[in-house]
Amino acid sequence: MDENDNGVMEVISKEGTKSEKLGGNEDEKCSIDSASALQSYFNSIPISSFPNLMNSHVMEVQANDLVRDAIQKLYQKNASVALITDPSAVKPDTNVVSNAMLSDRYIGIISFASMVLWCIQELRAVDPYHIKVDPKNKSLDGFFSRLDQDPRIKQSKVADLAKLFLWDPFFPVHLEEDTFFHVLLLLSKHRLQVVPVIERPKSRVIGLISQNAVMKMLLQSEGLEWFDIIANSALSEFRFETKDSACQVYGDQSVSEALSVLSEKRVAAVAVIHRNTRELLGTVRETDISLLLDNAALFKDIKKTTLKEFIKMNSNEYNDDNPINSENEDPLRIKTKSISRMDSPVFHNETDILKKVMAKMTETNSKTSFLVDATRCVVGMITLRDIIVEFAPPCVDSTFDGGGFFESVLQQSGCRVDHGTVVCD
């Protein structure tokens, strides 16, 4: 661990010491404020502790932008998400937010993958992909020229996707006063891809915190008792929300069919399996959608190309001379060097410990790990959000049952959950 990480480890270590003190005599237990006991571990870690925060890619699109133009903008800038702005909240020709309220300017977050998948599904419903492929195979010709041939899709705006629930809400944290605790609350209570970070003096978004970044921060706590209690547990001990709901497609099905599953189920990845043996062959992820924009011929044959062929194309183009290194990479790029090959999906079995899964998913910039049995047949999956929920605190002002890391923390602190309220014994 480098010098920059010592500050984070120091505050967590102090809280670990506090945890031992909380296990003292009964008088001391009774004097503990329940909310403090709940928040103490993560509330000392400032937002500024997140590595590469200022280098994260912050893109904006307007609600009245055409979907086609928004996709092209993110594709060209290699950005997987963008903040959606309300043009009516900005004074003309000044770029100043009305009433000096940043929340008036930003009204949501949209992802590159959700927009592309929506377009592909709309095209699929209209007619086959009869497009003219440029002999020189220029990167933008296939997908975008096909969008331009359909007046309805061409005229669709980003705002139109809100009613389809393709937006994520804009729930930010503030650099100066919020902490890691607040990030965990937001990601566990809401289905967010990112948490924007606002710097108050300039009233602007200076970075985005991804689920991947949260996982890296959690892994810095390795060796501390409160972390190891949960992270060293086998996967079989958890009841993840998505554990028994892995999305699977056969290798002899088309790329189009896999994209339909991604779109309809709204998952980050689908498992590609052998039809007879049901063995895991590979995966198709949201990030792989960009390959259809890179290759006009592939996009034209999206209904004919099998997933096995698609995976092989990706593997042939992969450069094994470039080792995986996600340490300094922005996970919010569409294309990253750290992402694994389609024929090398992240998978684990139920005897593996959670920490191993966290490390592998972080290393490969993966949002999903597939659970497999002894024959490598897919039996479930785990998402980054599943893991974050295990470490995130329940909201103190709403009904909850506790769980995960905080259940053991409350017990060690002499606190418990009684009828949805945190109380001290």
N, C-alpha and C positions, 0 to 999 in steps of 0.2 A: 504494500500500500504506500502511495507517495505522500509527500508532506501535506498536500492539499486535503487529504482525507483525514488527517489527524484530528482536525477540529470536530468533524462529525463524530469520529470514534470517541473523542473525549467527552462530548456531551452525553452520548449514549452510555458510556461507561459510568458517568456520574449517576445517571438514572438507574443503572444496574445496582449501584451501591445503595441508592435510595430504596430500591425494592427489598434489599436485605434488611434495611432498617425497619421497613414497614412490617416485617414479620416479628416485631418485638412484642412487648407486653400488651395486655389488654387495654390499658389506659391509653397507650400510644395508638393502638388500632382505632379506638373510638374517636380520637381527635382528628383522624384523617378526613379531609374533605373528599367526598366520593368523586366529584368531577376531576379534581386534581390527580387522584389515584388513576383515573381512567386515561388522562391525557399526558401524564408526566413523561412517558418514554419518548414521545415524538414531538411534544410541544417545544422542546428546547432546540430543535433542529431548524434553522432558518431556511427559507426558500432559496437563498443565495448559495446554499450548500450543494444544490444540484449541479453536477458537472456539465460544462458546455451549454449552460442555460442561455447565455447571451448569443450563442452561435446557432441556436435552433432557427429553422426556416419559418418566418412568419409571413404568410401570404394573405392577401385580401381579395375578395371578389364582392361585387355589389349584388344586392338582391334582384335588381332588374337587368343584370348581365344575362346574356344568352348562355344556356347550358353548354352549348358547343364551344363558345369562347372561353368559358371558365375552365373547361377540360383542357383546352389547348394551352391556356396560360399555366396551369399546374404542371402539365406534361413537359412543357418547354423549360420550366423552372425546377423540374424534378422535385416537386412538393406534393406530399400525399394528402395534406389537408389545407383548408383555407378558412379564415374568418369571414363571415358574411356581414357586410355593412349595409346600413340603411341610408341611402343617399339623402333622404329627407332630413336626417339628423345632422347633416353637415351644411353649413352656410355656403352658398354659391361663391366660387372663386376664392375662398379663404381657407378651405380645408380645416375649419375650426368647428368643433362639435358644439351643437346648440346646447345652451344651458350648462356648458362645461361638464356634461355628464358622459363619461366614456361608455356607460351601459346603454346610452341612447344610440350610440354609433353601431355597436356590434349586437346583432340579433340572433346569431347562430354560428354553427361550424359545419362545413360540408367537406366530404372526402372525395378525392379523385376517383376511387374505386366505385363508390355508390353512384356517381354521375355516369361513369362509363357503363356500368352494369345496367342502369336504367335505360340508357340509350340502346344498348344491345337487345334488351328484352322488348323494347318498343319496336325495333326494327324486325325482330324475329316474329312479332305478331302481324306485321304488315306483309312481308314477302321475303323470299330467299335473298341472299346477299349478291344480287346481280350488280356488280360494280365493275368499272373499268380499271384494270390494274396497269399502272404505269410500267413500261418495260424496264425503266431504270430503278423501279422499286423504291421510290422516295418514301421516307418514313411516314409522312402524314397523308399520303394520297388515299389509301384505302378507307380507313375509318372516317376521316373528316369529309371526304368527298361523298361518302354514303349518307352521312348526316345531312349534307347540303342538298341531296336529292329528295329528301322528305320534308316538305314545307312545315308540317306540324311540329316535328322534332326540331327542325332548324330554328323555329320561332319560340320554342320553349325557353322559359327563363328560370334562373335559380330559385326564384320565389315560388314557382309552381311545384317544386319538389318538397316544399314544407308540408303540404297537405298529404303527401305520401309518407311522411315521417322519416324522410331521408336526411333531415337536419339533426345535428346534435345541439343541445342547448349551450349557451355561452355562460359558463359558470367559472369566473376567474378567481385567482388568489392574488394578494397584494404582496409585493416584494418586501416591503418594509415591516409589515406587522404579522402576516400569516406565517404558518410553519408547515412542516411535513405532515403534521396531524391533520391540517385542513385539506391537504391534497388527498390523503388517504380517505377522509370522509367523503369527499366529492366523488372519487373514483369507485368507492364501494357502494354508495347510495344511488348513483346515477350511472347510466351506461354511456360513459364518455370515452372518446379516443384520446383526448388531450385536455389538459387544464391550462388555460392561458394565464400568464403572469403579467400583472400590471405594475408599472412603476409610477407612483403617485405624483412626484413633482412635475413630470412631463406628461402625465396622464396618457400613457401609451402602453401598448402590449410589447414587452421586450423579449418574450420567449414563450415557448410552449413546453409543458411537462408531459411526457408520454408515459404510458404504462411501463414501457421498457426502462425508462429512466427511474421510475419508482422501484422496479425490481433491482436495479443496480444499487440503489441506496439501501434497500433492505439487506442485500448480500454483504454490505460493508459491516454489518453487525454480527457476522459469523464469529462464533466463539463466545458470545455473550449468552448467559443462561436463558434469558427470556426469549431470545431468537432461536437458540438450538432446541428448546423444548418443542417448538412447533416445526422447525425446518428439518429436524432429524427424524421426524415421524414418517412412516411408510405411507405411500399414497392410499393404500387400502384403509387407512384410518380416517380418511376424509370423506365428506359427503359433498363433493363439488356439485354446483348447479348443473353443469353440462356433462358430468361424468358419464352418464349413460345415453348420451344423445349425439354421438359422432355422426356427421353427415358423410355418406359413402357413395361412390360411383364406381362403375366397373371400367377397367382399362380399355374395353372395346367400345365403350360409349363415346360420343362425340364431345369435343371441347364445348360446343354450344350447350349440351346437356349439363355439363359441370358448372358452367356459368349461370345457368338457370337455378341450380341448387344454391350457389353462392348468393344469388339475388333474392330468391324466395325465403331462404332460411336466415339470411343476413348474418352469415358466419364469415370468419376471416379465412377459413381454409376447409377444403373437403379432402377426404382420404380417397385415393385411387387404389382399388383392390382387384385382385384376380377373380374372374367370375367363378371359376371352379373351386380353387383352393381358398379363396377369400383372403389370401395373404396380401399384406400391404405392399403396393408397388411404388407409390409415390404420393404426391399431393399437388393440388392446384390451389393457389392462394390469391388473395386480392392483389398482391404485388405483381403476380404473373400476368395480370390483365394488360399491363403496358406492352407486353410482347405483341399483342394484336395491333397496337398502334405503330409498332416498329416495323412490322412486316405485313404489307398490303396483301400479298398472296395468301398468307396464313389467315388473315381476316376473311378473305373471300371464301376460303374452304373451311370455315369454322364449323359447319355442319357435317363435313365429310372427314375431317381430320380426327382420328381417335385420340384419346387421352394418352394411350401408350406411345403413339407417334409424337404427340406434343411434348411429353416428358423427355423423349429421346432427343428431340430438337434442342431442348434447353440444356441437356447434359452434354451434347456435342459442342455447344457454344461456350460451356463453362471452362474457365481457365484454371486448371489445378495449380498453376504456378503462383496464383494469388491466394495466399493463406487467409483464412477468416480472421478478422480483427475488428471487433465492434467497439473497442475501447473509446476511440475518438470520433466515431461516426454518428451522424445525426440519424436516429431511427425513423425520423419523419420524412425521409426521402422516399420517392417511388422506387428508385433503384439504389441499392447499397451493395458494397462489396461483401458485407458480412452475411448476407442472406444465403441460406443453404440451397443446394441444387434441388430441383423438383423430385429427383429420384432418391433423395436423401432426406426424407422428412424427419422431423423431430418426433421420437416415440419413446415410450417408457412402459414398464410393467408395474403392477401394483406393489411389488416388493421394493421398488426404488424409493429412496427418501425424497422428500419435497425439495430439499436444497439442491440436489442433483438436477432436478427438473428446472428449477429456477436458473441455475447456472447455464444449462444448455440452451434454454429459450432466450436468455439474454445474449449469449455468445452468437447465436444465429439470427438474432433480431426476429424471432418467431412469436406470433401471438397465440399459437396453438401447439400442443403436444398431444399426440394420439396415444391412447392406452392400448396395449396389445397383450395377447396371451402368449403362451409358450410356443405356439405355432405361428406367431406374428400376425394373427388375425385381429382386426381392430374391434375392441370391445367398448371403447369410450374415448373421451377427449378431455383435455384440461386447457383452459384459457388463462391468459395473464390476469384477467379480472377475477377468476375463481381464486387464484392465489392471493391477490391483493385483499379480497374479502376476508381471508383467514387472518390477516394481520391488521385489518382496519377495525377501529372502534365502532361500537354501535352508537347511534345518536342519543345523547343523554336526555333530550327533551321529547323523545317519542318512545312508543312501546317497542321493546326488543327483548330477546331472550338471551342475549350474549352469545358467545361462541368464539372458536378459534383461539388466537393468542390472548385476547383480552379476558376470556373466561378464566384462564389460568392466572393472569395478572391480578384479577379481582380476588381470586382465592388467596393468592400469596399476600395480597394487601389487606386481608381481613374484610373485604367487601363482597357483596353478592348482589344478584338481581332479584328483586322482590316485586312481582306484579308490574314488570316493565320499568322499574325504577332502580337505580343504583343506590344501595344503602350500605352502611358500615355496621358490622356486627359489634 
